[in-house]
Amino acid sequence: MESINYKKLFTQKVQHLKFIHKLDEFIEHHNDEIEDQDEQIMVICVESAERL
């Protein structure tokens, strides 16, 4: 993206880091709260879709 001078590179990097953080949280809590797994997956999907 840097090579094509993408104007919103910083914003994309911040959103990417937030997404990675959410995935990390999901993985951490996956073993503890199996009953909330569907809800956690939906939150991740919705956030991913909003970025597209």
Backbone torsions as a table, in degrees:
resi	resn	phi	psi	omega
1	MET	NA	-33.4	178.0
2	GLU	-64.5	-36.9	-176.7
3	SER	-66.1	-23.2	179.1
4	ILE	-102.9	11.1	179.3
5	ASN	54.7	47.8	178.6
6	TYR	-60.8	122.0	-172.5
7	LYS	-67.1	-30.0	-175.8
8	LYS	-107.2	35.1	-177.5
9	LEU	-61.0	-45.5	-179.6
10	PHE	-61.0	-45.3	179.3
11	THR	-60.9	-42.2	-180.0
12	GLN	-63.9	-40.9	179.7
13	LYS	-64.5	-41.2	179.1
14	VAL	-64.0	-45.4	179.4
15	GLN	-63.8	-38.7	178.5
16	HIS	-62.7	-44.3	179.0
17	LEU	-63.9	-38.7	176.8
18	LYS	-63.4	-41.3	179.3
19	PHE	-63.9	-44.5	178.3
20	ILE	-61.4	-40.3	177.9
21	HIS	-61.5	-43.6	178.3
22	LYS	-61.9	-41.9	177.9
23	LEU	-62.8	-41.1	177.5
24	ASP	-61.3	-43.7	177.8
25	GLU	-60.8	-43.2	179.4
26	PHE	-59.6	-45.9	-178.6
27	ILE	-64.5	-41.7	179.6
28	GLU	-61.5	-41.3	-175.0
29	HIS	-91.5	-7.9	-176.7
30	HIS	-58.0	-45.6	-178.2
31	ASN	-73.5	-28.0	-176.9
32	ASP	-80.7	-37.5	-171.3
33	GLU	-129.8	69.9	-176.7
34	ILE	-62.0	-33.3	-178.4
35	GLU	-67.1	-22.4	178.4
36	ASP	-91.6	4.6	-175.7
37	GLN	-58.0	-45.8	-179.5
38	ASP	-60.6	-42.9	179.3
39	GLU	-64.3	-42.5	179.5
40	GLN	-63.8	-40.9	178.4
41	ILE	-63.7	-41.4	179.5
42	MET	-64.2	-40.1	178.4
43	VAL	-61.4	-44.8	179.3
44	ILE	-64.1	-42.3	179.4
45	CYS	-63.4	-44.2	-179.6
46	VAL	-63.1	-45.5	179.5
47	GLU	-63.8	-37.7	177.4
48	SER	-65.4	-43.6	-179.4
49	ALA	-64.5	-34.3	179.7
50	GLU	-66.2	-28.3	-179.7
51	ARG	-78.4	-21.9	-178.4
52	LEU	-83.5	NA	NA
